[in-house]
């Protein structure tokens, strides 16, 4: 599988990254190990996780995903074969059980998060360490516009970067990245790292899929000029773009087994309409809805790597196989026509 240089780093990552946030909730430890084995068999070298996984986050399961990866690393001896990415939680979004709610991006909290992740992962270094969401008020997780009335005290980016820079110099992490960020945030991270000679972000992990192409509204130029690679997450929009929920409202998945309040942006009326349009287009062209959605992400010039996840091996195989699908110019034009009518319903 093709590998590319991630941002300005020396990390060489595959175009597909195995997402693991189902490990410990929807997938058992044995199933997690099987997915990891299969991903490597297919040539994937990039694994992404987070300290708060699995989802839906609960006190009883938080950290299980990293632990499952850690037991696999110990059993398989494949640490040197993978690029391992994880993330520290940002200021509490109701996850008070993580460090007793001390999750804002202070140096103390970041150092504590790195140490516990290293223990669970059973490794002495993390290849890519990411900030799961910003400390400051920012329009993320379904908030479509910036709202200054939501301003709150936050940790200065230069302070957070200082802690990350120390961890890079100590060898505990190799590279750093952000997640759920904005054009201003990316530019400010780059500016502060250059101003203070601190570690530089090399990646941004943001949602990107057929029903949320907001990355194309400024972040694409920002990341191109600053050489920051996009790690596209939720390429199937929490499973909506597979059309499994459109085909069967009771289909088992995150949108049916977790409370509706957990991911309301994927249940908006416009999303349900768009799903049917994209599914019809896919099937009319001999593709499954999932193949269309994934082939779209895989083919975008600004996507460094697409993070896929699956609860079954059949899903994982289909998701990886979609890398070989090439969309015709006519099909891309048809996708863009739908997007022009109903842009970003899941943003």
N, C-alpha and C positions, 0 to 999 in steps of 0.2 A: 504493500500500500504506500502511496506517495507520502513523503514527509516534507514539511516545510519549516523554515526557520521562524520561530515565534517572535515577532517584533524585532527588537534589536538584540535579543538574547542569543545564547549559544544552544538553546533548546531546539531540538529537531522533533517535531510532533506530527502525527498522522492526521489526515484530513477528517478522520472520525475519532472522537473521544468517547470513551465509555463512561456515561453518567451512572451513578450508583445510589441515588437517593431513595430507591425502593428497598435496598438491602437492610433488613432488620425490621421491616414492616410488611411489605408485600412479598418479599423474598426471604427465604431462610438462608442460613449460613452456607449450607451445601449448595443451594441454588446460586448464591452469590459467587462461590468459588467456581462453579461450572461456567457462569457467564464470563468471569475473568479469564479462565482457561481458553474458552472459545474465542474471545476477543483477541487474545494474543495469537492463537492459531490462525486467525484471519489477517494478521499483520498489524493490528492496532497496538500502539505503544503508549497511548495517552489515557490516563485514568483520572477522573475528577470526583471529588467528594467534598464534605464540609463537616465541621465539628457538630452542627446542629442536626445532621441527617441521622435517621431517615425522616421522611415526611409522611404524614403530617407530624410535626415535631411534638413529642411528648416527653415528660421527665423520665418515664420508664424506658424509653428506647433511645434517647439522644446519645450519640457517640457509638451506637451499634454498628453503623456503616463503616466507620474507620476501624473498629475492632475486627470486623469481618475481613476487611482488606488486609489488616495486620496479620491475622492468622493465615490468610492465603499467602502473603509474602513469606512468612516463616516456613510454611509447608513447601511452597514451590521453589524458593530460592531465586525468584525472578526479579529481584529489586533493580538490578542494573539494566534490565530489559525494558523498563517502563519510565515514563515521565509522570510523576505523581503530583497531582495538584489537590490542594484542600483550601478551606476558607475559614476565616474567623467571623463569627456573628458580629453584627453591628449593634448599636444601642437597642435595648430590649424592645421587642415587638410582642411581649407577653411570654418570653422564654425566661422567666425568672429563675429557673432551676440551673441555668448555665452560669457558673461562677456567682451564684446568688444574685443574678441580675447585673453583675458587673461586666457588661459586654460592650460598653462604648470603646472607641478606638484609641484608648490611652496606651502609653508604653507598657504600663504594668499589666493591663488586660491582654495586650497582644502577646507579651512574653509568656504569660500564663497559658494562653490558648495554644501557642506553638508547642510548649512543653507537653501539654496533655495530648495534643494530636500526635506528636512523635511517639509517646508511650503507647497510644492505642494502635497506631500504624506499625509499631515494632520496627522503626527505622531511625536512623540518626540524622536524616536530612529530608527536606521537602523540596521538590524541584520548583514548584510554582505555588507561592502563598498569596492568597487573594483576600481582599476585604469584601465580605459578602454583600454589604450595603453601606451607604455613606453614614457618617456621624451627623452630618448637617441635614436640615430640611431640604428634600429634593423630590421632584415628581417621579416616583417609582411605584412599582407594584399596583398598577392600575390607576394611579393618580395622573390624569392626562395633562394637567397644567400646573405650573408653579404657583403656589399660594403663599405669599409673604406673611399672611396672618398665622401661619403654622411655624414661624421661626422659633427656634429654641436654642439654648446653649449647646455648643458642639465643640469637639476636639479639633484644633487647628490641623490642617493637612500636613504642615511641616513637622508638627509634633509626632504624628503618626508615622510619617516617613522616617523620622529620626530613629524610632524603635525598629522599624523594618530594616533600615540600613545597618544597624548594629547586628541584627540577626543574620543578614547576608554576610557581613564580615566575619561573623563567628562560624559560618558554615552550616548553620542549622536550616537555612533556606537558601535557595540558589537565585531565584528570580521572584519578582512581585507583580501582582496584577490587581485590578479592581473589578467590581461586579455591580450591576444595576446602577451604572453611572450615567452622567450627562456630558454633553460637550464641554460645559464649563468645568466640570469636575476633572475630566481628562486633562484639559489644558492647564488647570491649576496644579495637578500632580506633576506634570512635566515641568512647569515653571519653577515650582518649589524644589524639585530634585536638582535642576540645573543651577538654581540660585545657591543652594547649600551643599552641592556636591554629594547628594544622597542617591541611594538606589533609585533606578528609574523604572516606572511601570512598563511592562512589555505586552500586557494583554488586558482586554476588557471582556467580561462574561455578562452578556445582556440577552434578553429575549429577542429572537429574530425568527419569524415564520410568516406564512402567507397572510395571517390575520393581524400581524403586528410588524410592519416594516418601518417603524419609526426610526430605526438606526439610520435609515437613508435620509433623514432630515437633519443633517449637520454632523452627526457622529461619524458618518462615512468619510467626509472630508477631514475632520479632525484627526481621526485615527490614521488615515493615509499619510497626512503631513507629519504627524508625530511618530509614525511607525509603531503603532499599537495594534496588535492582532485581535480580531473579534473571535471569541469563543461563543458561538450561537447556541443558546439554550432554549429548551421547549420547542424544538422544530416542528413538533406535532401538536402544539398548543394544548398541552395536558391531555393528549389523546383525541381531541376534537377533530383534528385534521385527518385522522384515520377513518373518520365517519362511523366509528363503532357505536357511538351514542346516537347518531342520526339514524342508524340502521336498527338499533335496539336501545330504547331509553333506559333499560335496566342492565345494560352491559356492565360488567364488573371493571372498575377502574377508579382512579382518584376522584373523579367527578361524581361518582355514585357512592363510594364507600366512606368518603370524608364529608363533613358538613358543607353545605352550599356556601356558607360564609367564608370558607377557607380560600376559595378562588373565584369570586363572583365575576371577575372580568371575562372568564371563559364561558360564562353562562348568559351573557347579554343577548338580547334578541337578535342584534345584528350578527353576532357570531354564529348563531344557529342557521341563519339564512345563508351566510357566506360558506359555511361548511357544505351545505347542499350544493351550492354552485360549483365549488372546487371539486367535490366528489363526482358530480355529473361530468365535469370537464375531464377528469382523470379517466373515468370509465369509458367515455366516448373515444378516448385515445389509447385504449388497451392497457391502462395502468390502474393499479389500486390507488385509492386516495392517499395512502401513506407514501407510496412510491413517488407520486407527484410532489407532495410537500417536501420530502427529503431531497429528491433530486434538485428541487429549486434551491434549497439551502446549500447543498454541496457545490452547486455551480456558480454561486455568487462570488465575484472577484474579491470582495472585502472580507469574506468569511475565512479565517485561518483554519478553524476546525469546528465541526458541528458536534455538539454533545447529544448523544442518543441514549435512551434508557429503555428498558424492556422488563416485563415481568415474566415472560416466557422465552424459551430458546427460539421458538418459531418467530416471535416478534423480532428478536435480536438478529436472526438470520435475514429476515426481510429488510430490516433497517440497514444492515451492512451491504446487502446485495444492491440496494438502490444507488449506491455510489457509481455503479456501472451504467446507469441510465442517463442518456443524453437527451435533453429536451430540445425539440426543434424550435426554430425561430418563430414558427406559427403558433406553437403551443405557449411559448413565452409571451407572445403578443396577446394571446387569449387570457393568460393569467393577469397580465397588466390591465386588460380591459375590465376584468372583474374588480381588480384593485381600485381602478379609477372610479368605479361606481360605489364601492363600499370600502373605503380605505381604513385600515387599522381598527376594526371593531373590537379587537381584544387588547388594544394598547392600554 
